[in-house]
């Protein structure tokens, strides 16, 4: 028996990095004086963009850029990449990062007033580039297997309900894809997948935008045939939208790692057929618990849009900044919480995320959710 008392000093392990740490790169180089204000992810016609603020106080090193010279440094067209950095899993001690936004600077707004000096930068995803490309003409496959672009022809897939696609694909700029047929050669009908691939391959340079293989598009669109689709004079963005409408699918742009560097990908999906995420709101009278509630504000506007089958639009705010919600996610509520989304009351409808806004200033995430009739998505 002993009267000795042993005291143990508690061991405290702190994170090498705080949660939700963000890194901003300008043309591939670290840019400590730019801080994100908000990032928005959406579908047609808004798509994605990020707004950042110039913060000289965040620049600890030398060579600080004055507000007079900042516009030259933040030139229109320069690339912006925003990455979330995190600690790797044990036993590794590496710091890793994942791109959450990639785009190019579209505008720089500078103001000097009673509130001081302010510079805000807006960067857009790849949708901005597609808006500037006009669709015209046709690439036609010749009898010898080569192809030629005829600018004077209209870009009409399956004109007047008759197939006008070449039976065999053609090679162009390192890509092999379906093109238009000559008047005297064998023809077939354009599928939505082939028309979509034609637009992407014809007007974009290989490597600019990561895109799915034709087999994936055919599976997603169920080999649906295009019906007299005229996209002449449209922007490439609008033309792709009309192709997707024919097949009942949507598309968005997402940041991706491409050959070791951050790039962008076009992602096609069916609305409401994505992964399922849970949004919960505790019942009235219960003590607030962050593990049981991820809804802090909510408003619902009920209406009925015949074209889209949308019956309600829900604007929702989370009590913290969360990066993992995606456009196209299907939303449900847990059985223990309130049915604020109406998913349990309406078994004929689905809720899907239409818009995600990361609010860095208020450290929260805003979601726009639409409730629509389930039409077999």
Kinemage of the C-alpha trace (Angstrom):
@kinemage 1
@onewidth
@group {chain A} dominant
@subgroup {mainchain}
@vectorlist {calphas} color= white
{ca unk a 1} P 0.000 0.000 0.000
{ca unk a 2} L 1.284 3.454 -0.880
{ca unk a 3} L 0.116 7.021 -0.293
{ca unk a 4} L 1.808 8.256 -3.462
{ca unk a 5} L -0.355 10.287 -5.823
{ca unk a 6} L 0.618 10.435 -9.490
{ca unk a 7} L -0.227 13.547 -11.496
{ca unk a 8} L -0.506 13.233 -15.241
{ca unk a 9} L -0.108 16.247 -17.481
{ca unk a 10} L -2.856 16.199 -20.129
{ca unk a 11} L -1.704 15.865 -23.706
{ca unk a 12} L -3.163 18.420 -26.106
{ca unk a 13} L -2.928 17.949 -29.852
{ca unk a 14} L -3.737 20.984 -31.968
{ca unk a 15} L -4.441 21.013 -35.662
{ca unk a 16} L -1.575 22.090 -37.856
{ca unk a 17} L -4.154 24.020 -39.860
{ca unk a 18} L -7.456 25.550 -38.751
{ca unk a 19} L -10.598 24.181 -40.354
{ca unk a 20} L -11.722 25.641 -43.692
{ca unk a 21} L -8.364 27.253 -44.480
{ca unk a 22} L -8.367 28.735 -47.966
{ca unk a 23} L -5.547 29.312 -50.415
{ca unk a 24} L -5.813 31.686 -53.406
{ca unk a 25} L -3.583 31.355 -56.459
{ca unk a 26} L -3.257 33.978 -59.193
{ca unk a 27} L -1.970 32.542 -62.478
{ca unk a 28} L -0.594 29.584 -60.511
{ca unk a 29} L 1.279 31.647 -57.883
{ca unk a 30} L 0.276 32.177 -54.260
{ca unk a 31} L -1.677 35.428 -53.844
{ca unk a 32} L -1.886 36.305 -50.134
{ca unk a 33} L -3.534 39.691 -50.642
{ca unk a 34} L -6.716 38.255 -52.204
{ca unk a 35} L -9.378 36.926 -49.842
{ca unk a 36} L -12.598 35.207 -50.996
{ca unk a 37} L -15.869 36.950 -50.201
{ca unk a 38} L -18.183 34.410 -51.798
{ca unk a 39} L -18.218 31.487 -54.219
{ca unk a 40} L -21.369 30.565 -56.129
{ca unk a 41} L -22.095 27.281 -57.909
{ca unk a 42} L -25.194 27.114 -60.076
{ca unk a 43} L -26.690 25.681 -63.259
{ca unk a 44} L -27.807 27.335 -66.505
{ca unk a 45} L -27.797 30.289 -67.036
{ca unk a 46} L -25.839 31.542 -63.972
{ca unk a 47} L -23.232 28.809 -63.452
{ca unk a 48} L -20.239 29.537 -61.179
{ca unk a 49} L -18.316 32.601 -60.084
{ca unk a 50} L -16.227 33.876 -57.195
{ca unk a 51} L -15.815 37.318 -55.690
{ca unk a 52} L -12.587 38.219 -53.902
{ca unk a 53} L -11.378 41.313 -52.051
{ca unk a 54} L -7.956 42.938 -51.997
{ca unk a 55} L -6.698 42.916 -48.400
{ca unk a 56} L -3.237 44.507 -47.994
{ca unk a 57} L -3.314 43.760 -44.250
{ca unk a 58} L -3.117 40.047 -45.039
{ca unk a 59} L 0.181 40.511 -46.890
{ca unk a 60} L 2.964 39.916 -44.386
{ca unk a 61} L 5.855 40.017 -46.845
{ca unk a 62} L 7.503 42.864 -48.679
{ca unk a 63} L 6.634 44.297 -52.069
{ca unk a 64} L 3.051 45.233 -51.160
{ca unk a 65} L 1.106 46.398 -54.210
{ca unk a 66} L -0.623 49.784 -53.946
{ca unk a 67} L -4.237 50.225 -54.947
{ca unk a 68} L -3.105 52.368 -57.885
{ca unk a 69} L -1.152 49.464 -59.371
{ca unk a 70} L -3.413 46.588 -58.381
{ca unk a 71} L -5.447 46.624 -61.604
{ca unk a 72} L -2.322 45.883 -63.638
{ca unk a 73} L -1.542 42.916 -61.377
{ca unk a 74} L -5.151 41.663 -61.458
{ca unk a 75} L -5.501 41.819 -65.240
{ca unk a 76} L -8.649 40.588 -66.973
{ca unk a 77} L -8.208 36.983 -68.112
{ca unk a 78} L -5.732 35.907 -65.421
{ca unk a 79} L -6.599 32.611 -63.766
{ca unk a 80} L -7.893 32.352 -60.210
{ca unk a 81} L -7.773 29.094 -58.279
{ca unk a 82} L -9.210 28.787 -54.772
{ca unk a 83} L -8.134 25.725 -52.823
{ca unk a 84} L -9.215 24.297 -49.504
{ca unk a 85} L -6.193 23.007 -47.602
{ca unk a 86} L -6.318 20.345 -44.923
{ca unk a 87} L -4.170 17.992 -42.874
{ca unk a 88} L -3.593 14.578 -44.372
{ca unk a 89} L -4.692 11.500 -42.435
{ca unk a 90} L -2.393 10.033 -39.777
{ca unk a 91} L 0.370 8.953 -39.709
{ca unk a 92} L 1.235 11.390 -42.545
{ca unk a 93} L 1.900 15.009 -41.619
{ca unk a 94} L 1.524 16.411 -45.107
{ca unk a 95} L -0.695 19.382 -45.904
{ca unk a 96} L -2.942 18.666 -48.883
{ca unk a 97} L -5.238 20.861 -50.944
{ca unk a 98} L -8.232 20.413 -53.212
{ca unk a 99} L -9.478 23.019 -55.734
{ca unk a 100} L -12.969 24.294 -54.955
{ca unk a 101} L -13.075 26.968 -57.665
{ca unk a 102} L -11.169 27.591 -60.877
{ca unk a 103} L -11.872 30.430 -63.278
{ca unk a 104} L -10.626 33.601 -64.927
{ca unk a 105} L -10.889 37.242 -63.854
{ca unk a 106} L -13.838 38.927 -65.578
{ca unk a 107} L -13.987 42.272 -63.775
{ca unk a 108} L -12.109 44.407 -61.243
{ca unk a 109} L -13.984 47.083 -59.308
{ca unk a 110} L -12.015 49.793 -57.490
{ca unk a 111} L -13.545 52.418 -55.165
{ca unk a 112} L -12.119 55.088 -52.868
{ca unk a 113} L -14.424 56.828 -50.397
{ca unk a 114} L -15.225 57.607 -46.782
{ca unk a 115} L -15.085 53.902 -45.964
{ca unk a 116} L -11.557 53.665 -47.321
{ca unk a 117} L -10.150 51.983 -50.396
{ca unk a 118} L -11.701 48.839 -51.792
{ca unk a 119} L -10.864 46.525 -54.680
{ca unk a 120} L -13.105 43.587 -55.569
{ca unk a 121} L -12.360 40.962 -58.195
{ca unk a 122} L -14.956 38.764 -59.893
{ca unk a 123} L -13.820 35.535 -61.539
{ca unk a 124} L -16.086 33.338 -63.687
{ca unk a 125} L -15.881 29.646 -64.444
{ca unk a 126} L -15.539 28.227 -67.976
{ca unk a 127} L -19.119 29.204 -68.847
{ca unk a 128} L -17.873 32.745 -69.511
{ca unk a 129} L -15.555 31.448 -72.248
{ca unk a 130} L -18.364 29.438 -73.855
{ca unk a 131} L -20.581 32.524 -73.985
{ca unk a 132} L -18.051 34.231 -76.253
{ca unk a 133} L -17.968 31.444 -78.853
{ca unk a 134} L -20.567 31.604 -81.631
{ca unk a 135} L -21.769 28.412 -83.289
{ca unk a 136} L -21.916 28.486 -87.088
{ca unk a 137} L -21.245 26.315 -90.120
{ca unk a 138} L -20.682 22.577 -90.285
{ca unk a 139} L -17.724 20.247 -90.299
{ca unk a 140} L -18.380 17.815 -93.142
{ca unk a 141} L -16.758 14.414 -93.636
{ca unk a 142} L -15.342 13.837 -97.104
{ca unk a 143} L -15.314 10.519 -98.962
{ca unk a 144} L -11.566 10.047 -98.359
{ca unk a 145} L -12.071 10.239 -94.574
{ca unk a 146} L -10.842 13.802 -94.154
{ca unk a 147} L -13.115 16.654 -93.086
{ca unk a 148} L -13.645 20.279 -94.051
{ca unk a 149} L -15.390 23.113 -92.218
{ca unk a 150} L -18.069 24.843 -94.335
{ca unk a 151} L -18.852 28.184 -92.704
{ca unk a 152} L -21.820 29.124 -94.926
{ca unk a 153} L -24.008 26.204 -93.853
{ca unk a 154} L -26.413 26.341 -90.908
{ca unk a 155} L -25.689 24.209 -87.845
{ca unk a 156} L -28.847 22.087 -87.774
{ca unk a 157} L -28.793 18.578 -86.348
{ca unk a 158} L -31.241 16.222 -88.135
{ca unk a 159} L -32.586 19.015 -90.323
{ca unk a 160} L -36.292 18.663 -91.187
{ca unk a 161} L -36.385 15.410 -89.218
{ca unk a 162} L -33.891 13.660 -91.482
{ca unk a 163} L -30.545 12.317 -90.328
{ca unk a 164} L -27.542 14.315 -91.551
{ca unk a 165} L -24.697 12.857 -89.482
{ca unk a 166} L -21.850 10.956 -91.121
{ca unk a 167} L -21.908 7.224 -90.467
{ca unk a 168} L -18.184 7.181 -89.693
{ca unk a 169} L -16.376 9.632 -87.427
{ca unk a 170} L -13.714 12.093 -88.575
{ca unk a 171} L -10.359 13.128 -87.142
{ca unk a 172} L -9.813 16.786 -86.273
{ca unk a 173} L -7.229 18.408 -83.978
{ca unk a 174} L -6.453 15.105 -82.291
{ca unk a 175} L -10.115 14.248 -81.658
{ca unk a 176} L -12.258 11.620 -83.341
{ca unk a 177} L -15.970 12.477 -83.324
{ca unk a 178} L -19.160 12.409 -85.394
{ca unk a 179} L -19.493 15.231 -87.947
{ca unk a 180} L -21.980 16.157 -90.669
{ca unk a 181} L -22.333 14.038 -93.806
{ca unk a 182} L -21.927 15.100 -97.423
{ca unk a 183} L -25.069 15.372 -99.509
{ca unk a 184} L -24.300 12.231 -101.505
{ca unk a 185} L -22.903 10.029 -98.716
{ca unk a 186} L -24.567 7.645 -96.259
{ca unk a 187} L -26.225 9.282 -93.268
{ca unk a 188} L -27.554 8.544 -89.818
{ca unk a 189} L -29.486 10.415 -87.143
{ca unk a 190} L -27.666 12.566 -84.616
{ca unk a 191} L -28.064 11.486 -81.002
{ca unk a 192} L -28.021 14.074 -78.206
{ca unk a 193} L -24.700 12.650 -77.047
{ca unk a 194} L -23.114 12.951 -80.504
{ca unk a 195} L -24.396 16.506 -81.003
{ca unk a 196} L -23.024 17.512 -77.598
{ca unk a 197} L -19.655 15.914 -78.323
{ca unk a 198} L -19.524 17.605 -81.742
{ca unk a 199} L -19.982 21.060 -80.184
{ca unk a 200} L -17.335 20.464 -77.527
{ca unk a 201} L -14.763 18.967 -79.896
{ca unk a 202} L -15.345 21.400 -82.746
{ca unk a 203} L -15.072 24.659 -80.817
{ca unk a 204} L -12.710 23.861 -77.925
{ca unk a 205} L -9.034 22.994 -77.989
{ca unk a 206} L -8.100 19.647 -76.463
{ca unk a 207} L -7.083 20.125 -72.831
{ca unk a 208} L -9.050 23.334 -72.266
{ca unk a 209} L -11.955 21.574 -70.593
{ca unk a 210} L -12.164 18.046 -69.228
{ca unk a 211} L -15.218 16.267 -70.646
{ca unk a 212} L -16.779 12.804 -70.403
{ca unk a 213} L -16.300 10.099 -73.012
{ca unk a 214} L -18.987 9.612 -75.653
{ca unk a 215} L -19.952 6.282 -74.043
{ca unk a 216} L -20.790 8.049 -70.783
{ca unk a 217} L -22.890 10.644 -72.579
{ca unk a 218} L -24.742 7.960 -74.524
{ca unk a 219} L -25.554 6.107 -71.318
{ca unk a 220} L -26.724 9.266 -69.540
{ca unk a 221} L -28.888 10.437 -72.462
{ca unk a 222} L -30.139 6.899 -73.166
{ca unk a 223} L -29.171 7.373 -76.852
{ca unk a 224} L -31.981 9.863 -77.341
{ca unk a 225} L -32.229 11.310 -80.867
{ca unk a 226} L -32.107 15.051 -81.583
{ca unk a 227} L -35.147 16.504 -83.362
{ca unk a 228} L -34.429 19.234 -85.958
{ca unk a 229} L -32.184 21.181 -83.565
{ca unk a 230} L -31.003 24.501 -85.037
{ca unk a 231} L -28.226 26.147 -82.997
{ca unk a 232} L -26.945 28.487 -85.712
{ca unk a 233} L -25.815 31.841 -84.288
{ca unk a 234} L -26.168 30.744 -80.667
{ca unk a 235} L -23.351 30.940 -78.180
{ca unk a 236} L -21.682 27.616 -77.497
{ca unk a 237} L -23.106 27.741 -73.966
{ca unk a 238} L -26.676 28.170 -75.209
{ca unk a 239} L -26.227 25.503 -77.888
{ca unk a 240} L -25.078 22.979 -75.273
{ca unk a 241} L -28.067 23.905 -73.123
{ca unk a 242} L -30.483 23.141 -75.980
{ca unk a 243} L -28.774 19.796 -76.636
{ca unk a 244} L -29.116 18.881 -72.968
{ca unk a 245} L -32.770 19.963 -72.909
{ca unk a 246} L -33.472 17.537 -75.749
{ca unk a 247} L -32.085 14.723 -73.590
{ca unk a 248} L -33.562 15.883 -70.272
{ca unk a 249} L -30.186 16.444 -68.620
{ca unk a 250} L -28.277 19.409 -67.192
{ca unk a 251} L -24.637 20.435 -66.995
{ca unk a 252} L -22.353 22.412 -64.712
{ca unk a 253} L -18.654 23.213 -64.368
{ca unk a 254} L -16.418 21.906 -61.597
{ca unk a 255} L -12.816 22.380 -60.497
{ca unk a 256} L -10.674 19.302 -61.100
{ca unk a 257} L -7.047 18.214 -60.931
{ca unk a 258} L -5.805 17.775 -64.488
{ca unk a 259} L -2.280 16.423 -65.010
{ca unk a 260} L -1.211 17.607 -61.561
{ca unk a 261} L -2.675 21.110 -61.924
{ca unk a 262} L -6.087 22.593 -61.222
{ca unk a 263} L -8.394 22.766 -64.233
{ca unk a 264} L -12.082 22.691 -65.090
{ca unk a 265} L -14.455 19.955 -66.165
{ca unk a 266} L -17.934 20.012 -67.649
{ca unk a 267} L -20.206 17.668 -65.691
{ca unk a 268} L -23.466 16.328 -67.139
{ca unk a 269} L -26.161 15.033 -64.808
{ca unk a 270} L -29.860 14.366 -64.375
{ca unk a 271} L -31.625 16.738 -62.005
{ca unk a 272} L -32.504 14.986 -58.765
{ca unk a 273} L -30.559 11.841 -59.646
{ca unk a 274} L -27.388 12.828 -57.803
{ca unk a 275} L -26.148 11.733 -54.411
{ca unk a 276} L -28.421 12.168 -51.377
{ca unk a 277} L -27.568 14.687 -48.638
{ca unk a 278} L -29.466 15.250 -45.400
{ca unk a 279} L -30.576 18.632 -44.061
{ca unk a 280} L -32.085 18.610 -40.587
{ca unk a 281} L -33.875 21.090 -38.350
{ca unk a 282} L -34.599 20.183 -34.720
{ca unk a 283} L -38.109 20.178 -33.399
{ca unk a 284} L -39.294 23.260 -31.485
{ca unk a 285} L -38.400 23.305 -27.803
{ca unk a 286} L -35.318 21.154 -28.045
{ca unk a 287} L -31.901 22.367 -26.945
{ca unk a 288} L -29.834 23.389 -29.956
{ca unk a 289} L -27.353 20.748 -31.086
{ca unk a 290} L -24.932 21.224 -33.968
{ca unk a 291} L -25.025 17.468 -34.595
{ca unk a 292} L -28.817 17.492 -35.038
{ca unk a 293} L -29.321 20.773 -36.889
{ca unk a 294} L -27.629 22.066 -40.014
{ca unk a 295} L -30.351 24.568 -40.894
{ca unk a 296} L -30.275 28.020 -39.295
{ca unk a 297} L -32.547 30.006 -41.659
{ca unk a 298} L -35.174 28.913 -44.155
{ca unk a 299} L -37.824 30.444 -46.396
{ca unk a 300} L -40.204 28.640 -48.754
{ca unk a 301} L -41.999 30.063 -51.810
{ca unk a 302} L -44.676 27.745 -53.147
{ca unk a 303} L -45.688 27.932 -56.791
{ca unk a 304} L -46.145 25.645 -59.770
{ca unk a 305} L -44.141 25.828 -62.980
{ca unk a 306} L -45.716 23.544 -65.574
{ca unk a 307} L -42.589 23.356 -67.734
{ca unk a 308} L -40.199 22.313 -64.958
{ca unk a 309} L -42.704 20.642 -62.579
{ca unk a 310} L -41.291 22.830 -59.769
{ca unk a 311} L -43.757 23.246 -56.892
{ca unk a 312} L -41.621 25.178 -54.374
{ca unk a 313} L -38.347 27.084 -54.060
{ca unk a 314} L -36.547 26.886 -50.720
{ca unk a 315} L -33.773 29.270 -49.631
{ca unk a 316} L -31.771 27.843 -46.754
{ca unk a 317} L -28.760 28.844 -44.673
{ca unk a 318} L -26.473 26.572 -42.674
{ca unk a 319} L -24.974 27.674 -39.321
{ca unk a 320} L -21.434 27.122 -40.594
{ca unk a 321} L -19.400 27.138 -43.795
{ca unk a 322} L -19.677 23.757 -45.504
{ca unk a 323} L -17.879 22.985 -48.785
{ca unk a 324} L -19.345 19.640 -49.788
{ca unk a 325} L -22.843 20.553 -51.036
{ca unk a 326} L -23.104 20.262 -54.815
{ca unk a 327} L -25.529 21.449 -57.455
{ca unk a 328} L -27.720 18.482 -58.383
{ca unk a 329} L -27.620 16.806 -54.961
{ca unk a 330} L -30.919 15.313 -53.821
{ca unk a 331} L -31.997 16.515 -50.376
{ca unk a 332} L -33.843 14.656 -47.616
{ca unk a 333} L -34.629 15.254 -43.929
{ca unk a 334} L -34.039 12.871 -41.038
{ca unk a 335} L -36.974 11.215 -39.277
{ca unk a 336} L -36.072 12.818 -35.922
{ca unk a 337} L -36.280 16.420 -37.150
{ca unk a 338} L -38.909 18.717 -38.625
{ca unk a 339} L -40.059 18.103 -42.182
{ca unk a 340} L -39.268 21.677 -43.256
{ca unk a 341} L -38.488 20.594 -46.829
{ca unk a 342} L -41.744 18.676 -47.202
{ca unk a 343} L -39.960 15.542 -48.418
{ca unk a 344} L -41.872 13.246 -46.054
{ca unk a 345} L -45.298 14.811 -46.689
{ca unk a 346} L -45.003 14.737 -50.481
{ca unk a 347} L -43.968 11.282 -51.639
{ca unk a 348} L -44.442 12.275 -55.291
{ca unk a 349} L -41.850 15.029 -55.193
{ca unk a 350} L -38.094 15.368 -54.845
{ca unk a 351} L -35.911 18.188 -53.563
{ca unk a 352} L -32.642 19.002 -55.319
{ca unk a 353} L -29.995 21.676 -54.850
{ca unk a 354} L -30.098 24.266 -57.634
{ca unk a 355} L -27.605 26.810 -56.256
{ca unk a 356} L -24.833 26.819 -53.632
{ca unk a 357} L -23.303 29.996 -52.204
{ca unk a 358} L -20.297 29.903 -49.866
{ca unk a 359} L -20.391 33.063 -47.760
{ca unk a 360} L -16.913 33.590 -46.304
{ca unk a 361} L -17.787 36.898 -44.664
{ca unk a 362} L -20.583 35.431 -42.528
{ca unk a 363} L -19.062 31.919 -42.429
{ca unk a 364} L -22.165 30.135 -43.661
{ca unk a 365} L -23.464 28.317 -46.733
{ca unk a 366} L -26.624 29.383 -48.582
{ca unk a 367} L -28.560 26.813 -50.588
{ca unk a 368} L -31.373 27.214 -53.086
{ca unk a 369} L -33.419 24.038 -53.232
{ca unk a 370} L -36.270 23.332 -55.629
{ca unk a 371} L -39.020 20.814 -54.945
{ca unk a 372} L -40.417 19.247 -58.094
{ca unk a 373} L -42.602 16.373 -59.179
{ca unk a 374} L -40.679 13.140 -59.654
{ca unk a 375} L -41.055 12.353 -63.338
{ca unk a 376} L -38.890 9.261 -63.290
{ca unk a 377} L -35.511 10.993 -62.791
